[in-house]
Amino acid sequence: MHVSALLVAGSATLEDGAINALRIPTTNYELDQIPMWLTIPIVAVVHAPAGGDYDPELFIVCKDPKGERRGAARSIWHWPDDDQKPSKYRCFSYDFSFAVESEGEYTIGAYRDADATDEIATPIPILITLATDRPIGSNGA
């Protein structure tokens, strides 16, 4: 199994086997408080050659800036071949929750195991910061 896409979206829904997503990629979140549980939309698309991967497992795992696991989602499914096509595809849309304990760059990755040691694809970074008051500009006056 291979990952074709793994991204954080502003919103995502699965309809008739296809994903409708907005604001891709979402690369950062400004939070009003830390610590907190954050739930974000994740889009994943996987593919595999026909003739195998009939009962795969996919783990989406979030790690904090120190590399500690902060959240995980597990998907398992039966994946028959698609008629006579040489490859098969599967789309996922997750409302993915994880614990935010500090500011910094978190990563979200696709793994073959729950411990997040066997990567299927390079994890994607997402910056988490504490929101600050924005000063009103004076146009140089």
C-alpha positions in Angstrom: 0.0 0.0 0.0 1.2 3.5 -0.9 0.0 6.9 0.3 -1.0 9.2 -2.6 -2.1 12.1 -0.4 -2.0 13.0 3.3 -3.1 16.6 4.1 -4.8 18.7 6.7 -7.8 20.5 5.2 -10.0 23.3 6.4 -13.0 21.0 5.9 -13.4 17.6 4.3 -16.3 15.2 3.6 -16.5 11.8 1.9 -19.2 11.5 -0.7 -19.7 8.5 -3.0 -16.1 7.3 -2.5 -14.6 10.8 -3.3 -13.5 13.5 -1.0 -14.7 17.1 -1.1 -12.2 19.3 0.7 -11.6 23.0 1.2 -8.6 25.1 2.2 -5.9 22.6 1.3 -3.4 22.6 2.7 -4.1 24.0 6.1 -0.6 24.5 7.6 -1.1 26.0 11.0 -3.6 26.7 13.8 -3.7 29.6 16.2 -5.3 28.4 19.5 -6.9 30.5 22.2 -5.5 28.2 24.9 -3.0 25.5 25.4 -3.3 22.7 26.6 -6.4 21.5 24.7 -7.8 18.7 22.5 -7.7 19.8 18.9 -9.8 18.2 16.2 -8.8 18.8 12.6 -9.9 17.4 9.2 -7.4 15.0 7.6 -7.6 13.7 4.1 -5.8 10.5 3.1 -5.7 8.7 -0.2 -4.0 5.3 -0.6 -3.5 2.9 -3.5 -2.1 -0.5 -4.1 -1.5 -2.8 -7.0 -4.1 -5.5 -7.6 -3.4 -8.9 -6.3 -2.6 -8.0 -2.7 -3.3 -5.8 0.4 -6.7 -7.4 0.8 -7.0 -6.6 4.5 -4.7 -3.6 5.2 -4.4 -1.4 8.3 -3.5 2.3 8.2 -2.6 4.3 11.3 -2.7 8.1 11.2 -0.6 9.4 14.1 0.1 12.9 15.4 3.4 13.5 17.2 4.3 16.6 19.2 7.5 18.7 18.7 9.4 16.3 21.0 8.3 13.3 18.9 5.8 11.9 21.4 2.5 10.4 20.2 -0.5 12.8 20.9 -3.3 11.1 18.9 -4.0 8.2 16.5 -6.7 6.9 14.3 -6.8 3.3 13.0 -8.5 2.2 9.7 -8.9 -1.4 8.7 -10.9 -2.6 5.8 -11.4 -5.4 3.3 -10.0 -4.2 0.0 -10.9 -6.4 -3.0 -9.4 -5.9 -6.4 -11.3 -3.4 -8.7 -12.5 -5.6 -11.5 -9.6 -6.0 -14.0 -7.9 -2.8 -13.1 -4.2 -3.0 -12.2 -4.5 -0.8 -9.2 -7.0 0.1 -6.5 -7.6 3.3 -4.5 -9.3 4.2 -1.2 -10.1 7.7 0.2 -10.4 8.6 3.9 -11.6 11.7 5.6 -11.0 11.9 9.4 -12.1 14.3 12.1 -8.7 13.7 13.8 -8.3 14.6 17.5 -5.1 15.0 19.4 -3.7 16.5 22.6 -1.9 19.8 22.3 0.4 20.3 25.3 2.7 23.0 23.9 3.3 25.3 20.9 5.5 24.1 18.1 5.5 22.0 14.9 3.5 18.8 15.2 3.6 16.1 12.6 0.8 13.9 11.2 1.9 10.8 9.5 0.6 7.5 7.9 2.1 4.4 9.5 1.7 0.6 9.3 1.7 0.3 13.1 0.1 2.0 16.1 3.5 2.9 17.7 4.3 5.0 14.6 7.6 3.4 13.9 6.9 2.1 10.3 6.2 5.0 8.1 4.2 4.6 4.9 4.8 8.2 3.9 6.8 11.2 5.1 4.8 12.9 8.0 3.5 16.4 7.3 4.2 19.3 9.6 1.5 21.5 11.2 2.4 24.5 13.2 0.4 25.1 16.5 0.7 28.5 18.1 -1.0 30.4 20.8 -3.1 33.3 19.3 -2.0 36.8 20.2 -3.8 40.1 20.0 -3.1 41.7 16.7 -2.4 45.5 17.0 -4.5 47.7 14.8 -2.3 49.3 12.1 -1.8 53.1 11.9 -0.9 53.3 8.2 2.4 54.9 9.2 0.8 57.9 10.9 
